[in-house]
Amino acid sequence: MIIAIVGLVVIGPERLPKVARTVGHMLGRLQRYVGDVKSDIQREMHLEDLKKLQKEMTDSARDLESGLRGQAAAVKADLDDTAKSVNSAVTGEAAPKAIDTATADADAEAALKDAERAIAQTVADDIAAGHAPIPRDDNQMALGLDNVAPAGAPKESKA
């Protein structure tokens, strides 16, 4: 009230509506500017959280991959040892075919493919359960799971 009375006396009754309108527009602009700054800060915080999540997912995918490769190497080594022991046990008999290490490689490769399918199935289950994936933009690193079909799904032909 006091500000309105002082404004009426100082500005005058002719110019007071115009000044009040101008002050109102300026306050609206100030509020919009403050709102924009707040939303920018929130977006930056959300982006930072997403970057942390991306780093965690990338690290866990690398750990899983290295674990699977280690297991595949252990399976291959076991198969090679078995092949050597079988070959050494039958050296006195007619020369049987040696166990092919390509079979061991194929088994290890199949185990790796099964693990990749399991990861893809887990992602598909999350999507089916309503956990919508976060849209990927140019700043995100691709994990290579975008084009992997879930286990049991028909494969697309690129004919």
N, C-alpha and C positions, 0 to 999 in steps of 0.2 A: 504494500500500500504506500509506504513512504517513498519507495523508489518511483512508483507511478506518479505520485504528487510532485516529486522533485523533477521528474522527466517532463511533466506537463508544464511546470513553471519555466524550466530551462529551455526546453525545445519549442514549446508553444503548441497550441491545439491544432494548428494547420499541418504541421510536419510530424506530429506524434504518431499518427497511423502509419505513415510511410516508414518511419524509423522502426516502429514495432514490427512491421512486416519484414524489413531488412534484417533485424536482429533475429527474428524467427527463422528465416532462411539460413542465416549463418549458423544458428544452433542446430538446425537439421543437418547441414553439411558436416558440422563438427561431430554429431552423433554417428552419421554414416561413416566418416573417416575412422572414428574410434572402433566402430563395428568391423570395418575392413581390416584394421590392424589386428584386432582380436582374432578374426578368422584366419588371417595369415599366420599368426603365431600358432594357432591350433593346428593348421595344416602342416607347418614345419615340425611340430612335436609328433604328429601322426606319422609323417614321413620318416622321422628319426626312429620311431618305434618299428616301422615296417623294415627299415634297413637292418635293425638289430635282428628282427625275426628272419629276414632273408639270410643274414650271416649265420645264424644258428641252424637254419635248415640246410644251408650249403655245407656247413661243417658236419652235420649229422649224416648227410648224404655221402660225403667223402669218407667218413668213418665207416659207414655201412659198406661202401664199395671196397675199401681197403680190407675190411674184415672178410667180405665174401671172396675177394681175391686170395687172401691168406688161406681161407678154408679150401678154396679150389686148388691151390698149390699143395696143401697138405694131402688132399685126396689124390692128386696126381702123384705125389711122392710115394704114398702108400701103394698105389696101383703099380708104380714102377718097381718098388721093392717086392711086391707079390709076383710080378712078372719075372723078375730076376731069380727069385727063389724057385718058382715053377720051372723055369728054364734050367737052373742048375740041378734040380731034382731029376729031370728027365734027360740029362745029357748022355747017359749010357744007352738009352733006347734009340729007336729010329728017330731021325731028326724031325721032331714035330715043329709046327709053325710057332715061332716066338710070338708072345702076346704083343700086339701092336700098341705102341705108345700113342698112336693117333686116337685109339679108343679112349685112353685115359684123358687126352686133350678134349675129345668130344664130350666125355662125361663132365669134365670141369666146366666146359662152355655151356652145357645144358643146365648145370647147377646155377651158373651165373644168370642165364636167361630166366630160369624159374624165379630167382630172387627179384629180377627186374619186373617180372609179371606180378609178383606178390606186392611190390611197391606200387605198381600201377593200379592193382586191385584195391589197395588200401586208399589210394587217392580217389578212385571211383566210388568206393563205399562212403568216404567222407562227403563227396559231392551229392550222392544219393540221399545221405542222411540230412541234407539241408545245409551243410557247411559249404557255402558257396565260395569258390576260390576267389582270391583277390585279383582283379584284372591286372595283367602284367603290362608295364609300360617299357619304354626304351631303356630306362635306367636299371631294370631288373635283369638278373642273370638267369638264363634258361638252364633248367636242370635236365632237359632232354626227356621229360615225361609227358610233354604235350601230345606227341604223336604215337604214344604207346597205347595200344588197345588193351582193355582189361581182359583177364583170362576168360576164355569162353565166349568173348565177343567176336562176331565175324570180322574178318580183316577186309579192309577196303582194297579194291583192285584199282590200280592206276592205269587203266587201259585207255 
